[in-house]
Amino acid sequence: MIDLKIKHHFSGREYAKEMTLPARHYAETHSHNFDHLSILARGTVTVTIDGVEEMHVGPTCITIRAGQVHHIEALTDSVWFCVHAHEGTDPDKVDSVLIKEA
């Protein structure tokens, strides 16, 4: 089940995608072209990276390496940030640069 509220934050050469995930909802499985930091600001989630599942309780910071296939599922209402080096400012185009094609 997917029910995300997404906000985009741009500052200089940095971009953060803020996702509010209600309990029992998830972010789609995907991978990125570049390493990035993810911040679980609030809540409890399971993160599956390349088939290995770990539970995380916020606040915490997690490194996601380029090419790692990952999936985030909220166990409680959660707020998750993906933070990337990125020079663009168009929310409609940012995923096409940062998300790795399958």
trRosetta pair geometry for C-beta under 8 A, 3 or more apart (Angstrom, degrees):
i j d omega theta_ij theta_ji phi_ij phi_ji
1 24 6.4 24 55 133 129 87
1 25 5.3 -83 102 -111 92 70
1 26 7.0 108 65 17 55 85
2 25 6.2 98 -131 -166 25 98
2 26 6.5 -66 -91 67 69 67
2 27 7.7 84 -127 -109 97 28
2 28 6.8 4 -99 -54 135 84
3 21 7.7 114 77 -145 70 56
3 22 5.6 -18 88 28 119 116
3 25 4.7 -96 42 -117 85 147
4 19 5.0 -36 -157 -156 117 101
4 20 6.8 138 -161 64 59 55
4 21 6.0 -22 -106 -90 80 72
4 25 6.9 179 -62 144 66 132
4 27 6.5 67 -80 -94 141 77
5 19 7.2 139 71 -158 51 48
5 20 4.1 -7 55 50 105 111
6 17 6.4 -23 -157 -172 103 94
6 18 6.8 142 -157 79 49 59
6 19 5.6 -14 -100 -100 75 71
6 20 7.9 -147 -66 20 34 73
7 17 7.7 152 78 -163 47 47
7 18 4.3 -11 59 60 95 114
8 15 7.2 -26 -167 -164 89 96
8 16 7.7 151 -161 82 44 53
8 17 6.2 -20 -106 -109 67 66
8 18 7.6 -151 -71 22 20 82
8 91 4.1 -147 -16 -101 165 114
8 94 7.0 157 -135 9 130 154
9 15 7.0 146 83 -161 61 48
9 16 4.3 -9 61 59 113 97
9 17 7.8 -162 25 -75 79 23
9 18 6.4 62 -13 -20 112 108
10 14 7.4 156 -156 87 45 56
10 15 5.6 -10 -104 -106 70 77
10 86 7.9 -87 -123 92 89 102
10 88 7.7 -97 -121 105 132 51
10 89 4.7 99 180 -123 171 79
11 14 5.1 -14 68 64 84 101
13 85 5.9 5 142 -161 98 78
13 86 6.9 163 178 68 59 27
13 87 5.1 -22 -126 -88 79 73
14 83 6.8 -9 -171 -170 105 91
14 84 7.3 153 -157 83 58 45
14 85 6.4 -47 -101 -111 61 45
14 86 6.9 66 -153 41 19 71
15 83 7.4 162 86 -153 49 47
15 84 5.0 -17 64 64 97 92
15 85 7.8 63 20 159 85 5
15 86 3.9 -23 1 55 126 124
15 88 7.3 7 -67 65 141 77
15 94 6.1 -179 -177 -143 158 137
15 98 7.8 -126 81 -58 139 146
16 81 5.0 -10 -171 -168 111 111
16 82 6.8 159 -153 78 56 46
16 83 4.8 -13 -101 -101 88 74
16 84 7.6 167 -83 20 40 67
17 81 6.8 153 75 -154 48 55
17 82 4.6 1 49 51 101 99
17 84 7.9 27 -6 4 95 109
17 94 7.5 172 -69 114 112 142
18 79 6.8 -10 -169 -171 93 96
18 80 7.6 151 -156 82 46 46
18 81 5.3 -19 -99 -99 66 83
19 27 6.1 34 156 -82 169 123
19 72 8.0 114 86 86 145 145
19 79 7.3 161 83 -155 49 48
19 80 4.8 -18 62 65 99 95
19 81 7.5 176 19 -82 72 33
19 82 7.6 39 -6 -6 111 95
20 77 7.7 -2 -177 -175 87 87
20 78 7.5 167 -156 90 47 48
20 79 5.5 -18 -103 -103 69 77
21 25 4.9 -157 -168 84 84 104
21 26 7.0 49 -151 -96 133 18
21 27 6.7 -82 -85 -40 133 87
21 43 7.4 -169 68 100 95 169
21 45 7.3 61 75 -97 144 119
21 72 7.1 -143 -49 123 166 110
21 74 3.9 176 121 -41 116 136
21 77 7.4 172 92 -154 56 44
21 78 4.7 -9 62 64 99 96
21 79 7.6 178 21 -84 74 27
21 80 6.2 20 -2 4 117 115
22 25 4.9 69 62 2 76 128
22 74 6.5 152 96 86 26 151
22 77 5.5 -24 -133 -109 49 80
23 74 5.4 -125 -112 124 32 106
23 75 6.5 -13 -139 141 86 25
23 76 5.1 -25 -92 -140 105 25
23 77 5.4 -53 -34 -50 83 56
23 78 7.7 110 -77 -10 55 86
24 73 7.8 -6 -145 -179 27 95
24 74 6.7 -51 8 82 21 87
24 75 7.8 53 -61 -129 51 29
25 73 7.6 -175 99 -149 28 63
25 74 5.4 10 57 36 70 117
26 71 6.5 5 -178 177 125 92
26 72 6.1 162 -156 90 73 55
26 73 4.2 -27 -97 -101 106 71
26 74 6.8 -157 -81 8 49 74
27 30 7.9 -73 141 17 96 108
27 71 7.0 180 79 -158 74 50
27 72 4.3 25 34 52 110 104
27 73 8.0 -135 24 -67 64 41
27 80 7.1 -100 -30 77 139 151
28 71 7.4 -77 151 -121 24 82
29 48 7.9 -34 -109 79 102 113
29 69 6.2 23 179 177 100 96
29 70 7.0 -174 -143 93 64 27
29 71 4.2 -27 -91 -79 82 104
30 69 7.2 -157 116 -143 13 65
30 70 7.1 -31 65 59 55 69
30 99 5.5 -46 179 -144 134 105
30 100 7.2 150 172 44 82 79
31 66 7.7 75 167 180 100 43
31 67 5.4 18 171 -158 137 23
31 68 5.8 170 -129 74 102 33
31 69 4.8 -59 -59 -87 109 53
31 70 6.8 111 -94 11 63 76
31 99 7.6 107 76 -161 42 62
31 100 4.4 -30 93 41 90 128
32 35 7.7 144 92 -83 122 11
32 36 6.0 -24 97 6 168 120
32 64 6.6 84 21 119 126 118
32 66 6.0 -94 94 -122 81 57
32 67 7.6 -78 67 -29 52 29
32 68 7.8 -4 32 48 82 73
32 84 7.5 -148 -161 -102 146 125
32 98 5.5 -27 -141 168 102 78
32 99 6.3 -65 -105 -109 61 35
32 100 5.7 142 -162 -21 6 96
33 66 6.1 -14 150 -143 26 106
33 67 8.0 47 -122 -55 27 65
33 97 7.4 -94 29 155 140 53
33 98 6.3 -138 27 -154 98 33
33 99 7.5 43 -17 88 89 10
33 100 5.1 149 -62 -79 64 83
34 66 5.2 -32 -133 -89 14 110
34 84 6.7 103 78 -147 121 102
34 85 7.0 -89 134 49 154 96
34 98 7.0 -71 32 -137 100 74
35 63 6.7 -6 -171 -174 105 98
35 64 7.0 165 -154 90 56 54
35 65 5.2 -25 -106 -130 90 48
35 66 5.2 -65 -48 -30 59 83
36 63 7.8 167 90 -153 32 58
36 64 5.6 -11 63 61 78 97
36 82 6.1 43 128 -176 139 85
36 83 6.0 175 -179 79 99 54
36 84 4.7 -37 -115 -91 133 74
36 85 7.8 -150 -104 7 89 69
36 98 7.7 29 -45 -160 150 118
37 61 5.8 -17 -169 -170 112 105
37 62 7.2 137 -162 73 60 43
37 63 6.0 -40 -103 -100 64 60
37 64 7.6 152 -114 19 13 79
37 82 7.9 156 90 -157 48 44
37 83 4.6 -13 70 58 93 111
38 47 7.9 147 90 -117 150 147
38 61 7.2 153 81 -159 47 54
38 62 4.7 -22 65 65 98 95
38 63 7.7 172 20 -94 78 13
38 64 5.5 54 -16 -16 114 115
38 72 8.0 -156 -179 -78 152 138
38 80 6.5 -6 -177 -174 104 97
38 81 6.7 164 -159 86 54 55
38 82 5.3 -22 -105 -102 85 62
38 83 7.1 179 -90 15 31 78
39 58 8.0 78 161 -129 66 110
39 59 7.2 -5 -178 -161 92 88
39 60 7.5 178 -152 91 55 39
39 61 5.2 -21 -103 -104 75 75
39 62 7.7 180 -81 21 28 72
39 80 7.2 157 83 -159 52 49
39 81 4.3 -2 55 55 99 107
39 83 6.5 44 -8 -18 106 118
40 43 6.6 -110 -178 64 103 82
40 45 6.0 -145 -119 20 135 121
40 56 5.3 145 7 122 160 124
40 57 7.6 176 114 140 139 13
40 58 3.8 -130 129 -81 92 103
40 59 6.6 175 94 -141 68 40
40 60 5.1 8 52 54 105 82
40 61 7.8 -156 23 -77 70 28
40 62 7.0 47 -13 -6 100 112
40 78 6.6 -41 -154 -168 96 115
40 79 7.5 125 -166 82 50 55
40 80 5.6 -20 -106 -106 63 77
41 58 5.5 32 95 -170 17 142
41 59 5.7 -5 -146 -110 36 93
41 79 4.3 -41 62 94 111 108
41 80 7.1 -160 13 -84 83 23
41 81 6.2 65 -32 -10 110 105
42 58 4.8 -134 -92 93 10 143
42 59 7.0 -15 -67 -72 47 75
42 77 7.6 -14 121 112 108 79
42 78 6.1 179 95 -145 67 49
42 79 4.5 43 40 27 98 101
43 57 7.8 -136 116 -145 33 53
43 58 5.4 39 45 19 51 124
43 74 6.1 -24 158 -145 144 99
43 75 7.4 157 167 58 94 71
43 76 4.7 -164 -151 83 86 92
43 77 5.7 -130 -100 98 123 42
43 78 2.7 -134 77 -98 158 75
43 79 6.4 138 0 12 116 56
43 80 7.9 -66 55 -49 125 82
44 55 6.7 4 -176 -175 97 100
44 56 7.1 175 -149 88 54 47
44 57 5.0 -15 -102 -104 86 73
44 58 7.3 -134 -69 8 41 79
44 74 7.6 102 81 -164 53 60
44 75 4.4 -49 104 64 99 114
44 76 4.7 65 35 16 91 107
44 78 6.8 -126 42 -81 30 117
45 55 7.3 171 91 -150 38 57
45 56 5.6 -10 62 58 83 93
45 58 7.9 50 3 -32 98 100
45 72 5.5 -5 178 -169 140 88
45 73 6.2 151 -162 77 82 43
45 74 5.3 -46 -101 -102 89 46
45 75 6.1 -177 -101 4 27 84
45 78 5.3 58 -56 -112 105 171
45 80 6.9 35 -39 -74 160 125
46 53 5.4 3 179 -169 114 103
46 54 6.9 162 -154 82 67 32
46 55 5.3 -39 -97 -93 73 65
46 56 7.7 145 -107 15 25 74
46 72 7.7 162 83 -153 49 44
46 73 5.0 -6 55 59 92 100
46 75 6.4 85 -19 -44 85 108
47 53 7.3 158 82 -148 38 54
47 54 5.6 -19 61 62 86 84
47 56 5.9 18 -2 -1 114 121
47 62 6.5 81 42 -178 176 172
47 70 6.3 -7 -176 -166 92 110
47 71 7.3 160 -155 79 48 49
47 72 5.5 -11 -105 -103 78 73
47 73 8.0 -173 -77 24 36 66
48 51 6.7 -2 178 -126 102 11
48 52 6.8 160 -154 75 62 33
48 53 4.6 -24 -95 -91 85 75
48 54 7.9 157 -87 17 39 61
48 70 6.4 162 85 -149 56 56
48 71 4.5 -2 53 53 105 99
48 73 7.8 34 -7 0 101 104
49 52 5.7 -27 66 60 72 89
49 54 7.5 -13 14 14 101 106
49 64 6.9 -152 -114 -124 126 83
49 68 5.2 1 -166 168 99 124
49 69 7.3 145 -157 79 46 49
49 70 4.7 -9 -101 -99 71 97
50 68 5.4 -77 -38 -150 101 84
50 69 5.7 107 -83 47 53 82
50 70 7.6 -26 -22 -71 56 69
51 69 7.8 43 -31 76 67 111
55 75 7.3 9 -138 -16 105 148
56 60 5.3 -131 -174 65 110 142
56 62 6.5 -63 -99 -57 161 130
57 60 6.7 88 77 -15 46 127
58 78 6.8 135 -6 -143 136 92
58 79 7.4 151 171 58 178 76
64 68 5.7 -143 -171 65 77 126
64 70 5.7 -75 -135 -11 124 158
64 82 7.8 -32 29 -132 141 97
65 68 4.8 89 64 -21 80 121
66 100 7.7 114 -170 -61 75 132
67 100 6.5 84 -99 -66 51 169
72 80 6.1 77 166 -120 160 171
74 77 6.8 30 172 -119 136 18
74 78 4.3 -155 -124 17 110 120
75 78 7.7 70 40 -42 57 126
84 98 5.5 -42 -126 -119 171 135
86 94 6.4 58 168 -141 156 101
86 97 6.6 122 -135 101 115 138
86 98 6.6 -43 -86 -67 135 116
88 93 6.0 -109 174 90 153 112
88 94 5.8 -172 86 -91 127 77
88 97 6.5 154 2 1 141 157
90 93 4.3 37 93 24 116 109
90 94 6.7 -178 84 -38 60 79
91 94 5.9 -37 -138 4 34 118
93 96 5.5 -57 -166 34 59 115
93 97 6.7 50 144 -17 81 104
94 97 6.0 -65 -160 37 38 107
94 98 6.0 4 160 3 75 119
95 98 6.0 -72 -132 52 32 94
95 99 4.8 10 -178 -5 78 121
96 99 7.0 -33 -94 43 17 97
